[in-house]
Amino acid sequence: MIVTHEVKVHEEPFAHLWSGAKNSEVRRDDRSYQEGNIIILHECRQLDSEPTGRVLARYVTHVQRGYDLPEGDRKSTRLNSS
């Protein structure tokens, strides 16, 4: 079963994901992300967290745990557009 997560992303990191200059996110591990999940990224203004209307959908292709990342706190999530 494919799980879909919807998250907010501030404008600057969203722009880098949009352009392809960035292909990963470090996020709080509060949703138990797994490889194969889909993340719907909603661009939001940093000032007030209001959505801008731009949205990206990405597959999770890699989840990094450990390496001095606190358990259940933060991890790197690699995203892929295909």
C-alpha positions as CSV (number, residue, x, y, z in Angstrom):
1,M,0.0,0.0,0.0
2,I,1.4,3.4,-1.0
3,V,1.1,6.0,1.8
4,T,0.8,9.7,0.9
5,H,2.0,12.5,3.2
6,E,1.1,16.2,2.7
7,V,3.6,18.6,4.1
8,K,4.4,22.4,4.0
9,V,7.7,23.7,2.7
10,H,8.9,27.3,2.9
11,E,9.5,29.2,-0.3
12,E,13.3,29.0,-0.6
13,P,13.7,25.3,-0.2
14,F,10.6,24.7,-2.3
15,A,12.2,26.7,-5.1
16,H,15.3,24.6,-5.0
17,L,13.2,21.4,-5.1
18,W,11.1,22.9,-8.0
19,S,14.2,23.7,-10.1
20,G,15.9,20.4,-9.4
21,A,18.8,22.0,-7.6
22,K,17.8,20.1,-4.5
23,N,16.6,16.5,-4.3
24,S,16.3,15.7,-0.6
25,E,14.7,17.0,2.5
26,V,15.6,16.7,6.2
27,R,12.3,16.4,8.0
28,R,11.1,15.6,11.5
29,D,10.4,11.8,11.6
30,D,6.9,12.2,12.9
31,R,5.2,10.4,10.0
32,S,7.3,7.2,9.7
33,Y,8.3,7.9,6.1
34,Q,9.2,4.8,4.1
35,E,10.7,4.2,0.7
36,G,8.0,4.2,-1.9
37,N,5.7,6.7,0.0
38,I,4.6,9.8,-1.8
39,I,5.1,13.3,-0.4
40,I,2.9,16.1,-1.5
41,L,4.9,19.3,-0.9
42,H,2.9,22.5,-0.5
43,E,4.9,25.8,-0.9
44,C,4.1,28.1,2.0
45,R,5.2,31.7,2.7
46,Q,7.8,31.7,5.5
47,L,6.3,34.8,7.1
48,D,2.8,33.4,7.8
49,S,2.8,29.8,6.5
50,E,0.0,30.7,4.0
51,P,0.1,28.4,0.9
52,T,1.2,30.0,-2.3
53,G,-0.6,27.4,-4.5
54,R,2.5,25.7,-5.9
55,V,2.6,22.0,-5.2
56,L,5.1,19.2,-5.9
57,A,4.6,15.4,-5.6
58,R,7.6,13.2,-5.0
59,Y,8.3,9.6,-4.2
60,V,10.5,8.8,-1.2
61,T,13.5,6.9,-2.6
62,H,15.7,6.8,0.4
63,V,15.3,7.3,4.2
64,Q,18.5,7.9,6.3
65,R,18.3,7.0,9.9
66,G,21.1,6.9,12.4
67,Y,24.4,8.7,11.8
68,D,23.9,10.8,14.9
69,L,20.4,11.9,13.9
70,P,18.2,11.7,17.0
71,E,15.8,8.8,16.7
72,G,12.3,10.0,16.0
73,D,13.5,13.5,15.5
74,R,15.1,14.2,12.1
75,K,16.2,12.2,9.1
76,S,17.1,12.8,5.5
77,T,14.5,11.8,3.0
78,R,15.6,11.6,-0.7
79,L,12.8,12.5,-3.1
80,N,12.4,11.5,-6.8
81,S,10.0,13.0,-9.3
82,S,9.4,9.8,-11.2
